[in-house]
C-alpha cells in the first residue's frame, strides 16, 4: 500500500511538469541560425530563447538539419523542441562552453565549474522535446581545468539543470557526451520519458544522473552507457526523495541501476520497477574494462554519510553482469564541499527487493554488507532467481596478499578464476570505493551477507550453470536471519555458512554449518 501511494504521489506531482507550454513558436532560423557546418549557432538559439522568455514563454524550434552550438541557456516557460531530423551538435571549440561558476546550491561536482550544451539554473516550467537528437561529440575530449580530475574537470554535459522546477524531457535521443550525459541537480517535479541514450567514447559516460532531486519520474527509456546507466546520487545536502524509475532498458559496462556512490543527503522513497538490464550493444573501444559485460545490475550504496530509507525494487530481468545485486554500507566519509564537516557513518534500512530474475551472470556473487560499527537494517528479498556461470576450480583460492595491492584498480581483471577461501579472509575495506571489484569472487556463489541487523530471504533460488565449489549462502554477523523456501544447486553439498548469527530460522533443505 505504501509503495502504491509513493507511485501516485510521483505521477501526480509530475503532471505540472508535463503541462503544455503556452505561447508562439520561435524558429531559430529566424534568428540567424544555419545548418552550415562551419557556423556556430549559440547566439541565434539563445536569442530565440530570450525572445520566448520575454513574451511569457513559448516553443523554440530547431528544424531538421545539423546545428553546431556552444552553451544554450534555457529559461522559464520555454520549450526547446528538436524537430524530426534535427541534430543539435556540440562545438569542438571549448571557447564556446564558458565555465559557469558554482551555483548557489553547492555540490561535490562543481569544483571545476560547470559546462553543458543545454544549461538552466533556478528555472521553472522548462521542457526539451523531440524527436530530434543532441550529440555531445565527446569522444576523446579532455578535461580543461588543471588540477581537477575525474568528473569535475570541466568537460561539457549534454544537459545540466540545477535547482529547476517543473521540468520535462521527452522523446529525444542523446549521444556521445564528453562526461555525464544528463545531470539533474537539486531539481523538483521532473519527468524524463521516452528518451534514447547511447553514451560511449569518454570517461565518466553515465546515462542519467538524478542528483538530490525530489519527485522525479524516469520512464519508458533506453539507456546504453559506458559508465553507470541510471544513477541516483546525492552530491550535496539535498536528498533524492520520491523517485520512480519505471519501464526502462539499461545497459552499462559499469553499474546499470545504482544509488550512490555519493550519498551526502541520502535517499528516501525510491521505487524501481519493470526494468531490463542487458549487455551493451557497443562494440568499439571501451573506457570501463573491469568486466566483460558490466559490473553490477543493481547497486545500493551509502558511503558518504546520509540515510537510505524506503527502497522498493520489483520486476527486474537481468542478463549478464558480474554481480546481480550489490548492497553496501561503508564509511568513505567524503565531504561534498571542502568547508563541510566530515560526514558521520550513514544508515541503510527498509529495503524490499522482489521478483528478480538474473541469468548468465558472473561469479562475483550478490552481497549485502554493512560494517561492524553500523549494520544495514531490515532488508527483504522475495521471489528472486539468480543463475551464475560457475566453473571455478576447487581450491584455487584468493588471498589477501594477492588482492591488497590491486583492489582499487578498476581497469584490470585480476585473478578471474580464484575465490576467497573463507569469509574470514574477505577484507572490510570500509573506506574504499564501493564496488564488487574490490572483493571479486566471494566465498559464496549465491548471496553473501555481513554486518546486517535483519535479513529475510523468501522463495529464492541460487543456481550455477557449471559446477561451483563455493557454498551458496554465507551469513556473518547477522543479528536476525530468515531463510525460507530456498532452492540451491547440488543438493548434497548445498548449504549455508553461519557465523555470529544469534537469531535464525533456516530452511530445512539447507545444510547448515555454524563456524565459531
N, C-alpha and C positions, 0 to 999 in steps of 0.2 A: 504493500500500500504506500509506504514512504517513497519507494522508487517511482511509483506512478505519479505521485504529486510533484516530484522533482522534475520529471519529464514535462508535465503540463506547465509548470512554472516557467521552465526554459523556453518552451514553444510560445507561450502567451507573451512573455516579455520581449521575444524577438519579432513579434508581429509589427511593432513600431519600426524596427529596423528594415522590415520588408515592405513598408508602405511605399507607394509610388511617389517619386519626387515630382512636384508640380513645376510648371514653367516651360519656357521655349527650348528648342534645340539650338545649340551653338556649334556649328560645324567648324572644325579647326582650319579648314581650307580658307574660310572667310577671313581668318586672322593671319594668313600668310604661310600656313604650313604647306609642305610639299613632300611627296614621296620620293623626291630626288635623293639618291643615296648619299650625296655629298652634303645635304643640308641638315643642320641640327634644328629641331623644331621646338625646343624647350620654351622659348619666348612666346611663340604662337599659341601653344597649348595652354600655358599659364595665363595668357591674356584672355583666352576663351573662358577659362575657369573664373577669372576675375570678373568678367562681364556677367556671367551667370550669377555669381555670388552677389554682385551689387544690385542685381534686379530681383533679388529674393530667392534665387535658385533656378535650376534648370538642368538640362542634359547636354553635356559636352560630347559631341560625336566625333569619333575617329573613324573615317570612312575606310573602305578597302584600300590596301596599299601598305607599304612598309615605311614607318615614320621613325627616324632616329631622334633620340631625345636625351637630355640630362634630367635633373630632378624636377618633377611635377608636384606642385603643392595643391592638394585637394582641400576645398573649403566647404563651409556649412551649406547644406541643402543643394549640393551639386552631385550629379551622377556622371561619372566618366564611362561612356559607352563605347566599346570596341565592336564595330560592326563586323559582319561576316567578311572574312578576308582581310581584316585589319590586323596589322602587326606593329606593336609598339616595341621598339628595339633600343637597347641601351647604347649610348655613345661609347666609343672606345677611349675617349679622352677623359681622364679623371677631372680635368678642369671644369667639365660640365656637371660635376657632382660635388659642389662645395660642402665641406664638413659643416654639419649642423651642430651647434653646441648642445650639451646635455639639456634635456627638458627639465621642467620643474619637478617632475616625477623622476627620481633618481633610480638607477638600475646598475647592476653589475656590468652590463654590456655597453654602457655609454662612455667607457673610459677613453676611447679614441675619437669620439664624436660620431654622430650618425650620418649615414648616406643611404639614399634609396632612390629608385626610379620614381615611385609614387609615395609621397610622404604627407602625413597630416598629424597635427598635434592639437588636441583640445577641440577638434571639430565635432559637429553633431549632424546627424541625418545625411550621411555620405554613402555613395554607392559606387562600385565598379562592376560593370556588367559586360557580358559577352554577346556573341560567341567568338570574339577575336582573341589574340594571343599577346602575351607580354614575354619578351625574350631578353633576359639579362646579359646574354653574351659573356658569361662569366668564366668561361674556360681559360684557365691559366692566369687569371688576373691576380696580382699580388696585393698584399696589404700596403697601405700608403702612410701609415702612422708609425714612425720609428719607435722602437722600444715597447710597442704594444703587440702582443702575439694573439694567435687564435682568432676567436670570433668577435674581437673588439678592435680590429686593426683597420677599420675604415673601408672595407670592401662594400660595395652597394648591395642592399637587399632589393628584391623586386617590389615588395610592398612593405611599408612600415607605418603603422598607425599607433600613436601614443596618446593615451587619455582621451580617446574619442568615444562618442555615444551614438547609438542607433546607426549601426554600420551593416551594410550588405555587400558581399562579394559573391557573384554568381555567374555561372555559365562561361567562365573564361578558362583559357589554357595558360599555364605559367611554365616557363622553361629557363634553364641554364643561369640561375642566379650566381653571382660571384661569391655568395655566402648563404645565409638563411634565405629561403625563398620568400616567405611571407611571415611577418612578425607583428602580432597584436599585443601591445604592452599597456596594461592598466586600462583596458577598454571595457565598455559595458554594452549589453544588448546588441550582440553581434550575431549575424547569420552568414555562414560561408557554405554555399551549397552548389552542387553540380559543377564542380571545378575539376580540371585535369592538371596534374603537376608531373613534370619529368625534369628532375634536378640532378644532373651529373656533370662532372668536369672540374670541380674545385673542392677544396676542403670545407668542412662545416656546411655541406649542402643538405640542410634539413628541408623537409617538405613544407611543414607549417609549424609555427611556434605560438602557442596560446599561453601568454605570459602574464600572470597576475590579473586575469580578466574575470568578470562576473557576468553571468547569464549569456553564455556563448553556445551556439549550436553549430556543429560541423556535420554535414550530411551529404550522402549521395556523391562522394568524390573519389577519384582515383589518384593515388599518390605513389610515385616511384622515385626514390631519392637515394643518393649515395650514402649520406649520413642519416640521422634519425628521420623517420617518416612523419608521424603525428606526435608532437611533443607538447606536453603541458609543463610549464615552468613557473617559478616564482622568483625572479631575479631581483625583486625589490620587496618592499614591505607589504604590498597588496597580495591577498590570496587569490588563487584560482578557485572559483566558487560557482556552483550551479552550472556545470558544464555537461553538455550532451554531445557525444560522438556516436554517429549512427550511420549504418549502411555504407561503409567505405571499404575500398580495396587498397591495401597498403603493401608496398614492397620497399625493402631497405637493406643495405649491406651492413647497417649498424643495428639500431633498435626500432622496430616497426611502430609500436604504440607505446608511449613512455610518459610517465610523470617523473620529472627530475632532469638533470641532477640537481640544479639549483632549487632550493626549497624554502627560502627565507620567510615568505608569507604563508606558506603551506597550501594545502589542497582540501577542499570540502565539497561534498555532494557532487561526485564525479560519476557519470554513467556512460559506459562504453558498450554498445550493443550491435549485434548483427554485422560484424565486420569479417573480412577475409584478409589473412596475411599470406602472401605468396612470394616466391623468389622474384627478384628484379629481372626485367627483360633487357636491361642494359648489357651490352656485350663488349663495351670499349674498355679503356684503361680506368681501373677503379682507384679511388683515393683511399677508401676503407678496405683493408685486405685481411682483417683479423680472421674471418671465417669464409668458407665458400659461398654460403647463401644468406648470411646475416647472423648477427649475434643473438638477439632476443626477439621474440614476438611481442611479449607483454612485459613491461618493466614498471615497477612502482618503487620510488626511491625517496627517502628523506635523509639527507646527509649534511645539510647546512642549516640546521635548526628547522623551526616550523612544525606544524601539525598536519598530518594526513588523517582525515576522519570522514568516513562515509564514502566508500568507493564500491560501485557495482559494475562488474564486468560479466557480460552474458551473451551467449551465442556467438562464439568466435571460432572460425575454422582456420587452422594453421598448417601450412605446408613448408617443410624445411625449417631453417634457422637452427643454430646450435643449441639454443635454450628456449623452450616454450614460455616459461614463466619465471620471473626473477623479482622477488620482493626483498628489499634491502633497507634496513635502518642502520645508518652509520654515523660517524662523527667527524666528517671532514672539517666542519666548522668554518667555512669560508665566509668572509664578510661581503655584503652586497655593495658597500662603498667603504673607502678607507677609514672614514671617520666613525663608522658604526661600531658598536661593541661586538666582540666575538660572540656568535650565537650559541646558546646552550644546546645540549643534545635535544633533538626533535622527538616527536612521538608519532606512532602509526597505530591506528585502531579501526575496527569496524569495516573490514574488507570482505566482500562477498563475491566469489568468482564461481561461475556456474556455466554448464553446457559448453565446454571447451573440447574441441577435437584437434589433436595435433598428430601429424604423421610424417615419417621421413625426416625427423629432426636429428640433430647431432647428439653427442654424448655428454654435453656439459652438465646435464641434469637440472631440472627445475629446483628452485630453492626459495625458502622463506627464512630470512636470517636477520635477527637483531644483533645487539651487542650485549655483553654481560651486564653492564650497568643500566641498560634500557631495552626492555623486551618489546616486541610487537604484541599488540593486544587484539584478541577477538578476530580471528581470520577463519573464514568458512569456505571450503571447496566442495562443490557438489556437481555430480554428473560430468566428470572430466575423464577423457581418454587420451593418454599420451603414449605415442609409439616412437621410440628412439631407434637409431640404426643398430646400436650394439656393435659386436665384433671386436671388442677389446680382448687383449690376451691376458689370461690369468697370471698374476704375479709380476706383471710389467708395471711396477709401482712408480709413482711420482714422489719425490722427496722435497722437503723444504729447501734444501741446498740448490736443487735444480730450478725452482720457481722464484726464489728470492730475488735474484738479480734481474729478472725479465718481467716481473708481474705487471709493471706499468707500461710495457712496450706493447701497444695495441696493434702494431704493424706486423708482428711475427706470429706465425702459427707454430709455437714451440710445443714439443712433446705431445703430438696429437693422439698417440696411442697409449699413453700412460695415465694412471689414475691414482688418487690418494689411497694409500694402504689402509688408513684408519681415519675416523673422524677426528682423532686427537691430533693428527698432523695438519689439518686444514687451518691455515692462518686466519686470524680475525681480520686484519687489515682494515680496521675501522676508520683510519684516516685516509685511505687510498681512494682512487677513483672507483665508483660503484659499478661494476660490470662483471659478468661471469667469466670474462677472460682472465681475471685475477686468479680464480680457482681452477679454471678449465675443468677436467673430468673429476667430479666429486666421487666419494666412495660409495655413492648410491646411483642408480640409473633412473629412478622414478621421481623421488621427492626427498630433498634434504631440508630438515627443519632444525633451526638452532636459535636459542635465546628468544623464545616466544612464550607469552603468557597462556594463551589458549588457542588451540587449533582443532577444527573439526573437518574431517575428510570423509565424505559420504558418497557411495556409489561411484567409485573411481577405479580406473584400470591403468596399469603401468606395464607396458609390454616392450620387449626388444625384438626387432626384426631378425637379428642374428644373436647367437649366444653372447651374454654379457656376464662376466664373472662377479659383478658387484651385487650387493643386496638391493632390493627395490626401494626400501624406505629407511631413512635414518632420522631419529629424533634425539636431540641433545639439549639439555637444559630447557625443556618444555614443561611448564607447570601443570597444564591440563591438556590431555591428548585424547581425541576420539577418532578411531579408525573403524568405519563401518561399511560393509559391502564392498570390500577391496578385492580387485582381481589383479593378479600379477603373473608373469611368465615363470615357467619352470617350477611347478608346484613343490617338488621335492626340496629344492634349495631355497625357495622364496621365503622372504620374511622381513622382519623389521628389527633394526638395532636400536635399543633404547639406552640412554644414559642420562641420569638425573631427570627422570620423568615421574614425579610422585603420584599424580592422578592420571590414570589411563584406562581406557576401555578399547580393547584391541580386537579386531575381527578374529574369530576363532580359526579361520582358514590360514592365518599368517603364523609362521614360525617366529616366535619372539625370542630374541637374545638380549638379555639385560647385561650391560657392561658397567661395572663399578668404576 
